[in-house]
Amino acid sequence: MRFTKYNSLNDILSYPDMQKYLKIFYSEYLLDLYPKEMVMEPLALSEHFGKTPWEEPFPIVADQLLDAANVILDFTENRTRACIPLWKSEQGQWTLEDEEKGDKNQVFLLVPVQTDKKKKPAVIICPGGGYEEVCFSGEGNPILNYMEAQGYRAFILRYRVAPDRYPKPQMDLALAIQYLRGNAEQYAIDPNDIMVLGASAGGHLCASEAALHEKIAELVEEEIAKEDPDRSKKYEKIRARPDKVCLCYPVISFCKEPHEGSFRALTGANESLRMSLSVENLISSSFPKTFVWACEDDDCVPVSNAKLMSETLKEKGVECKLCIYPGGGHGCGLAFSKEAWSWSREMIIWMKGTYSSFEED
């Protein structure tokens, strides 16, 4: 079963528990933008009547709804994806009941179930949301579909956010990386080619975990050992360092032109963590190869964060590519309607376009 633009908003919302799932996989406030008089009409029609207050073409909002609804169908009905509850011994599937329990129960990795046997690179997508939410709608589901089209095995991490604090989100990502390496054969991935891709606060998550992976992996091991000592021994032997990093308009510094909202949400405004969680202070020469991009007109996370990340990586001798685009603002995801639209193409090519449908000029 798949939804298309010939279904109405009402068709989608009438699917069992769809509205509950959309609170996680879609930005709920976007539903309020759909014209009330068009909810029974095909999305292909209603999208021409909707408007966004930030001048985004409304068809993009409708596309994001379809992406979210179809991802939900994939793990609830089609069984082509699953939500793996990483902290629950990786057994069964995450459920709405887990969501109600909070904390570690809310953490899952969206994974493909039916894959071919050809080994491919993996990407773990960490959407942004200021460490207050995980924005699947623009920075999760569309990027998942895009990366799969480029030949990657793509996964989305639903990590913990406020009121949970550091290091919980970083532990979630470390565990996701270890889980994929430990199950590389099952997912037909190259365990030595795992990229993490994060947007905004998700960029800070990816960058900080990459820098602190050894320390974070120890915390994961300690946490798992409380409930399953045998499992903790398994993860003790698996690296939590990503092989590559892609940062989209990232939060990097909590000291120089910081995004204060992300700092408060991640740390509870603990000033003792401001310096130690500013990524520019954490980078060593062993940091993974990194692609970073942002837009000059970003009025949420200063573009200086991306530039600072690039400068620091180059100072440490780390392979890095920085792309700064004149327009696109913040939170633009794939940015197909913006001046930054080419970032994904440039990233795929730079990350050794062997697996891409694009060819290097």
SULJOLIN-V80419 format. One record per run of one state. SS is the DSSP state (helix for helix, strand for strand, loop for the rest). FROM is the first residue (numbers start at 1). TO is the last residue. If there is no record, write none. Layout:
[[SS FROM TO] [SS FROM TO]]
This chain:
[[loop 1 7] [strand 8 8] [helix 9 13] [loop 14 17] [helix 18 25] [loop 26 27] [helix 28 33] [loop 34 35] [helix 36 38] [loop 39 41] [strand 42 42] [helix 43 46] [loop 47 57] [helix 58 78] [loop 79 80] [strand 81 84] [loop 85 95] [helix 96 101] [loop 102 102] [helix 103 106] [loop 107 107] [strand 108 112] [loop 113 119] [strand 120 126] [loop 127 135] [helix 136 139] [loop 140 140] [helix 141 149] [loop 150 152] [strand 153 158] [loop 159 167] [helix 168 182] [loop 183 183] [helix 184 187] [loop 188 188] [strand 189 199] [loop 200 200] [helix 201 225] [loop 226 228] [helix 229 236] [loop 237 243] [strand 244 248] [loop 249 259] [helix 260 267] [loop 268 270] [helix 271 273] [loop 274 278] [helix 279 281] [loop 282 288] [strand 289 295] [loop 296 303] [helix 304 315] [loop 316 319] [strand 320 325] [loop 326 342] [helix 343 350] [loop 351 352] [helix 353 355] [loop 356 361]]
